[in-house]
Amino acid sequence: MAESFGIDPERYDRTRPPYPEAVIERITAACPGGDVLDVGCGTGIEARQFRDAGATVLGVEPDPRMADVARRAGLDVEVATFEAWDPAGRTFDAVVSGTAWHWVDPVAGAAKAARVLRPGGVLAPFGHVYQLPPSAADALAAAYRRVAPDSPVGRNVRSILVAYQALYAKAADGIREVGGFAEPALWRYDWERAYTRDELLDLVSTSGGLTSLPPDRVAEVLAALRAELDPAVTLRYATWGLTATRLPG
């Protein structure tokens, strides 16, 4: 599933929303400097935000199709998984990851971050999750259970804003196991975004549960969801994340 997002990277870049400015400000304020490593940078959505905030950003992205879109936006991107990536002696003030750290081994990822962070640098994975209206969430879950019964998308759709916390609790456990960091601080920002029906279906099409399915099954899921959506929809979002400061030594 992690390798399926590059099927249509332009759609991904167009539909995935930027992160709340409060998230970018929180992380940059905690950094001792402006050198940022973006793990799983994708098409460069959060990398562009950090760049606009004055940071110098290097992206690491395993999918060359996603990396190409980021490079067209003027970003410096190296193609590799984070675990296999060679820092070549480079160090950074922050290691960030926007809706991608759950694809990284939590212990190996934290250990790699500890090696490339300067003392006082910050490890800060974070990510979006949105809540569909109840009837639409139920229709989506039922469709997934029909076409992909083993998919986790068919479960916890009504509690996803809270359930997403578990990804960052797992990341925090990995950081604690590795050591060398201050106690991770877990945080959440709540916000809303308005969509037309077609805009929302375009966004849902980029979800990992769908990008890895055959086209006929994707069409079945989207048709079930379309039938339950109003022409205009406002989604509730939560951006979960954590920050952990690299200790000296």
C-alpha positions as CSV (number, residue, x, y, z in Angstrom):
1,M,0.0,0.0,0.0
2,A,2.8,2.4,0.8
3,E,4.0,2.1,-2.8
4,S,0.6,2.8,-4.3
5,F,0.3,6.6,-3.7
6,G,2.5,7.3,-6.8
7,I,-0.1,5.9,-9.2
8,D,-1.4,9.5,-9.6
9,P,1.0,11.8,-7.8
10,E,-0.5,15.0,-9.4
11,R,-3.9,14.1,-8.0
12,Y,-2.4,13.4,-4.6
13,D,-0.6,16.8,-4.6
14,R,-3.8,18.6,-5.8
15,T,-6.2,17.1,-3.3
16,R,-4.2,16.6,-0.1
17,P,-4.5,19.7,2.0
18,P,-1.6,21.6,3.5
19,Y,-1.0,21.4,7.3
20,P,-2.3,24.0,9.7
21,E,0.2,26.8,10.0
22,A,0.1,26.2,13.8
23,V,1.8,22.9,13.2
24,I,4.6,24.3,11.0
25,E,5.1,27.2,13.5
26,R,5.2,24.8,16.5
27,I,7.9,22.7,14.9
28,T,10.0,25.5,13.5
29,A,9.9,27.3,16.9
30,A,11.3,24.2,18.6
31,C,14.2,23.9,16.2
32,P,17.7,25.2,16.9
33,G,18.2,26.1,13.2
34,G,16.7,25.9,9.8
35,D,18.0,22.7,8.3
36,V,15.0,20.3,7.9
37,L,15.0,16.7,6.7
38,D,11.5,15.6,5.5
39,V,11.0,11.8,5.7
40,G,8.5,10.4,3.2
41,C,8.1,13.9,1.7
42,G,5.8,12.6,-1.1
43,T,5.0,15.4,-3.5
44,G,6.4,18.0,-1.1
45,I,3.3,19.4,0.5
46,E,4.8,20.0,4.0
47,A,8.3,20.5,2.6
48,R,7.0,23.6,0.7
49,Q,5.4,24.9,3.9
50,F,8.7,24.5,5.8
51,R,10.5,26.2,2.9
52,D,8.0,29.1,2.9
53,A,8.7,29.4,6.7
54,G,12.4,30.0,5.9
55,A,13.8,26.5,6.3
56,T,16.2,24.7,4.0
57,V,14.5,21.3,3.3
58,L,15.9,18.0,2.0
59,G,13.3,15.4,1.2
60,V,13.7,11.6,1.4
61,E,11.0,9.7,-0.6
62,P,11.0,6.1,-1.6
63,D,8.7,6.6,-4.7
64,P,10.4,8.2,-7.6
65,R,7.1,9.3,-9.1
66,M,6.2,11.3,-6.0
67,A,9.8,12.6,-5.8
68,D,9.5,13.9,-9.4
69,V,6.5,16.1,-8.5
70,A,8.4,17.5,-5.5
71,R,11.4,18.3,-7.6
72,R,9.3,20.1,-10.1
73,A,8.3,22.4,-7.2
74,G,12.0,23.2,-6.7
75,L,12.6,20.8,-3.8
76,D,15.8,18.7,-3.3
77,V,14.7,15.1,-2.9
78,E,16.7,11.9,-2.6
79,V,15.0,8.6,-3.5
80,A,15.2,6.0,-0.7
81,T,13.5,4.6,2.2
82,F,14.5,6.4,5.4
83,E,15.9,3.2,6.9
84,A,18.2,2.6,3.9
85,W,19.0,6.3,3.1
86,D,22.6,7.4,3.4
87,P,23.0,10.7,5.2
88,A,26.6,10.9,4.1
89,G,27.7,12.7,7.2
90,R,24.9,15.4,7.0
91,T,23.1,16.5,10.2
92,F,19.9,18.5,10.6
93,D,18.0,20.7,13.1
94,A,14.7,18.8,12.5
95,V,13.5,15.5,11.1
96,V,9.9,15.9,10.1
97,S,7.4,13.5,8.4
98,G,4.0,14.5,7.2
99,T,1.5,11.6,7.2
100,A,4.3,9.2,6.4
101,W,6.0,8.1,9.6
102,H,3.6,5.1,10.0
103,W,5.4,3.6,7.0
104,V,8.7,3.8,8.8
105,D,9.8,1.2,11.4
106,P,9.3,3.1,14.6
107,V,12.5,1.9,16.3
108,A,14.8,2.0,13.3
109,G,13.3,5.3,12.2
110,A,13.9,6.9,15.6
111,A,17.5,5.5,15.8
112,K,18.2,6.9,12.3
113,A,16.8,10.3,13.3
114,A,18.9,10.3,16.5
115,R,22.0,9.8,14.3
116,V,21.3,12.7,12.0
117,L,19.9,15.3,14.4
118,R,22.1,17.9,16.0
119,P,21.9,18.2,19.8
120,G,18.7,20.1,20.5
121,G,17.2,19.1,17.2
122,V,13.7,17.9,16.9
123,L,12.0,14.7,15.6
124,A,8.5,15.7,14.6
125,P,6.3,13.2,12.8
126,F,2.7,14.4,12.2
127,G,-0.3,13.6,10.1
128,H,-3.8,14.4,8.9
129,V,-7.0,12.4,9.4
130,Y,-10.5,13.5,8.5
131,Q,-14.0,12.4,9.6
132,L,-16.7,11.8,7.0
133,P,-20.3,12.6,7.9
134,P,-21.8,9.5,9.7
135,S,-23.9,8.2,6.8
136,A,-21.1,8.6,4.4
137,A,-18.6,6.9,6.8
138,D,-21.0,4.0,7.2
139,A,-21.4,3.6,3.4
140,L,-17.6,3.8,2.9
141,A,-17.0,1.1,5.6
142,A,-19.7,-1.2,4.2
143,A,-18.3,-0.8,0.6
144,Y,-14.8,-1.7,1.9
145,R,-16.1,-4.7,3.7
146,R,-17.6,-5.9,0.4
147,V,-14.6,-5.3,-1.9
148,A,-11.7,-5.6,0.5
149,P,-12.8,-7.4,3.6
150,D,-9.3,-7.5,5.1
151,S,-8.8,-3.7,4.8
152,P,-8.6,-1.8,8.1
153,V,-10.6,1.0,6.4
154,G,-13.7,-1.0,7.1
155,R,-13.3,-0.6,10.8
156,N,-13.3,2.4,13.2
157,V,-14.5,4.9,10.6
158,R,-16.7,6.7,13.1
159,S,-13.9,7.0,15.6
160,I,-11.0,7.7,13.3
161,L,-10.1,11.1,14.7
162,V,-9.3,9.5,18.0
163,A,-8.1,6.2,16.6
164,Y,-5.3,8.0,14.7
165,Q,-3.6,8.9,17.9
166,A,-2.4,5.3,18.2
167,L,0.0,5.8,15.3
168,Y,1.8,8.6,17.2
169,A,1.7,6.7,20.5
170,K,3.5,3.9,18.7
171,A,6.0,6.4,17.3
172,A,6.6,7.7,20.8
173,D,7.2,4.2,22.1
174,G,9.9,3.7,19.4
175,I,11.6,7.0,20.4
176,R,11.6,5.9,24.1
177,E,13.0,2.5,23.2
178,V,15.9,4.1,21.2
179,G,16.7,6.7,23.9
180,G,18.7,9.9,23.4
181,F,15.6,12.0,23.3
182,A,13.6,14.0,25.8
183,E,10.1,12.6,26.6
184,P,8.0,12.9,23.4
185,A,5.2,15.5,23.6
186,L,2.0,14.3,21.8
187,W,-0.3,17.0,20.4
188,R,-3.4,17.5,18.3
189,Y,-4.9,20.3,16.2
190,D,-8.5,20.3,15.2
191,W,-9.8,22.2,12.1
192,E,-12.3,22.0,9.3
193,R,-12.2,22.2,5.5
194,A,-15.1,22.6,3.0
195,Y,-15.4,20.5,-0.1
196,T,-17.8,20.0,-3.0
197,R,-18.9,16.4,-3.5
198,D,-16.5,15.9,-6.5
199,E,-13.6,17.5,-4.6
200,L,-14.1,15.1,-1.7
201,L,-14.4,12.1,-4.0
202,D,-11.2,13.2,-5.6
203,L,-9.5,13.3,-2.2
204,V,-10.8,9.9,-1.1
205,S,-9.5,8.5,-4.3
206,T,-5.9,9.1,-3.0
207,S,-6.3,7.1,0.2
208,G,-4.1,4.1,0.5
209,G,-7.0,1.8,0.9
210,L,-8.2,2.7,-2.6
211,T,-5.0,3.3,-4.5
212,S,-4.0,-0.4,-4.0
213,L,-7.4,-1.8,-5.3
214,P,-8.3,-2.7,-8.9
215,P,-10.2,0.1,-10.8
216,D,-13.6,-1.7,-10.7
217,R,-13.5,-2.0,-6.9
218,V,-12.5,1.6,-6.6
219,A,-15.5,2.6,-8.7
220,E,-17.8,0.6,-6.5
221,V,-16.5,2.2,-3.3
222,L,-16.7,5.7,-4.7
223,A,-20.3,5.1,-6.0
224,A,-21.4,4.0,-2.6
225,L,-19.8,7.1,-1.0
226,R,-21.2,9.5,-3.7
227,A,-24.8,8.3,-2.9
228,E,-24.4,9.5,0.7
229,L,-22.7,12.8,0.1
230,D,-24.4,16.2,-0.1
231,P,-23.3,18.6,-2.9
232,A,-21.2,20.5,-0.3
233,V,-19.5,18.8,2.7
234,T,-17.5,20.2,5.5
235,L,-15.0,17.7,7.0
236,R,-13.7,17.7,10.5
237,Y,-9.9,17.2,10.5
238,A,-7.4,16.4,13.3
239,T,-3.7,16.8,12.8
240,W,-1.9,14.5,15.3
241,G,1.8,14.8,15.9
242,L,4.6,14.6,18.4
243,T,7.8,16.4,19.1
244,A,10.9,14.9,20.7
245,T,14.1,16.8,21.3
246,R,17.5,15.2,20.7
247,L,19.5,15.2,23.9
248,P,23.3,16.1,23.9
249,G,25.7,13.3,23.8
